Structure formats: structure tokens, C-alpha cells
Amino acid sequence: MNKLAYLILNVLKDAGAINKMSSMSAPDVHYEIRESKYSYSAVYKKLKQLTIMGHVMMGIKDGSSNTYYITSTGMRVAESLKD
């Protein structure tokens, strides 16, 4: 787990992206962490990794874009990293 993963988990949690209907697209997540040094492709790749790890799940499509939301496991990980 690195800083980008932590940022993504917190963006999803703070935005209330906790289920399929309230999920966020990768561009939306990138926009929320825009002041950081991370590119869109880095955010997208990390979202895919977090999905494989079970910390993030795919929501419903927004047009042609995939969307993502944080799982309960992802919330626990984000909370544990905060300390």
C-alpha cells in the first residue's frame, strides 16, 4: 500500500462512494487529487490494483466510463493507515 492508494481510498470514502450507485469514475477521482503529482494513468492503474485487492469494487457504468466505490475492507484499511 502506498500514498496514492491511501489518497484514492480516502477520496472515495470522503465522497460517499460506498456502493454501486454512488461510485466515482477514474477521472473524477483524479480530479479530486489533482494537486498531487500523480497522473491520470497512475490513478487508473492503482484503481485496478485496489479492485484486485478487494479494497475497491466496480460500480455501474457512467456512459462508457467504469466507476469505483470503496468496500468495507477498503474502509478498514484506510482507517488503519490513518493512525
C-alpha positions as CSV (number, residue, x, y, z in Angstrom):
1,M,0.0,0.0,0.0
2,N,1.4,3.4,-1.0
3,K,0.4,7.0,-0.6
4,L,-1.6,7.0,-3.9
5,A,-3.6,4.1,-2.7
6,Y,-4.3,5.8,0.6
7,L,-5.4,9.0,-1.3
8,I,-7.7,7.1,-3.6
9,L,-9.3,5.2,-0.7
10,N,-9.9,8.5,1.2
11,V,-11.3,10.3,-1.8
12,L,-13.8,7.5,-2.4
13,K,-14.7,7.4,1.3
14,D,-15.0,11.2,1.7
15,A,-17.1,11.5,-1.4
16,G,-19.5,8.8,-0.1
17,A,-18.7,6.4,-2.9
18,I,-19.7,3.4,-0.8
19,N,-22.0,1.5,-3.2
20,K,-22.6,0.9,-6.9
21,M,-25.0,3.9,-7.3
22,S,-22.7,6.4,-5.6
23,S,-19.5,5.3,-7.3
24,M,-17.0,7.6,-8.9
25,S,-15.2,7.4,-12.3
26,A,-11.4,7.4,-12.5
27,P,-11.4,11.0,-14.0
28,D,-13.4,12.1,-11.0
29,V,-11.0,10.5,-8.6
30,H,-8.1,12.0,-10.4
31,Y,-9.7,15.5,-10.3
32,E,-10.1,15.2,-6.5
33,I,-6.4,14.5,-6.0
34,R,-5.3,17.0,-8.8
35,E,-2.9,18.9,-6.6
36,S,-0.8,15.8,-6.1
37,K,1.9,14.8,-8.5
38,Y,0.0,11.7,-9.8
39,S,-1.0,11.4,-13.4
40,Y,-4.4,10.1,-14.6
41,S,-2.8,6.8,-15.8
42,A,-1.2,6.2,-12.3
43,V,-4.6,6.8,-10.7
44,Y,-6.3,4.4,-13.1
45,K,-3.7,1.7,-12.7
46,K,-3.9,2.0,-8.9
47,L,-7.7,1.8,-9.0
48,K,-7.3,-1.5,-11.0
49,Q,-4.9,-2.8,-8.3
50,L,-7.2,-1.8,-5.5
51,T,-10.0,-3.6,-7.2
52,I,-7.9,-6.8,-7.5
53,M,-7.1,-6.5,-3.8
54,G,-10.7,-6.1,-2.9
55,H,-10.4,-2.6,-1.4
56,V,-12.4,-1.1,-4.3
57,M,-15.2,-2.5,-6.4
58,M,-16.6,-1.5,-9.8
59,G,-19.9,0.4,-9.8
60,I,-22.3,0.9,-12.6
61,K,-21.1,2.4,-15.9
62,D,-21.3,6.2,-16.3
63,G,-21.6,6.4,-20.1
64,S,-18.6,4.5,-21.3
65,S,-16.6,5.0,-18.1
66,N,-16.2,2.5,-15.3
67,T,-16.9,3.7,-11.8
68,Y,-15.5,2.6,-8.5
69,Y,-16.5,2.6,-4.8
70,I,-14.7,1.7,-1.6
71,T,-15.6,-1.6,0.1
72,S,-15.8,-2.2,3.9
73,T,-12.3,-3.8,3.6
74,G,-11.0,-0.7,1.9
75,M,-12.5,1.5,4.7
76,R,-10.8,-0.6,7.4
77,V,-7.5,-0.3,5.5
78,A,-7.9,3.5,5.1
79,E,-8.7,3.8,8.8
80,S,-5.8,1.6,9.9
81,L,-3.3,3.7,7.7
82,K,-4.6,6.9,9.2
83,D,-3.1,6.1,12.6
